[in-house]
Amino acid sequence: MRFPETPREGTEAHASALDRMTDAREAQRHSRDASDAARGTPSEPARARDLAAADEQLAAREAWVSWIERGY
């Protein structure tokens, strides 16, 4: 059985999801810059972990936007 798809673009939930995805993309960019700046320093492993977390957060936000847009 397949559930009917009802796209939800233009809704408040969609706008909120897009805002959160934009914020996650900015956080990822900031983490990438910090990781690049930390190369060869004692803080490199911590910045690499921060970047990995930011990558995961962005992937989750992108998936959520896709889920809302498809109406699942």
Secondary structure, 3 states (H helix, E strand, C coil): CCCCCCCCCCCHHHHHHHHHHHHHHHHHHHHHHHHHHCCCCCCHHHHHHHHHHHHHHHHHHHHHHHHHHHCC
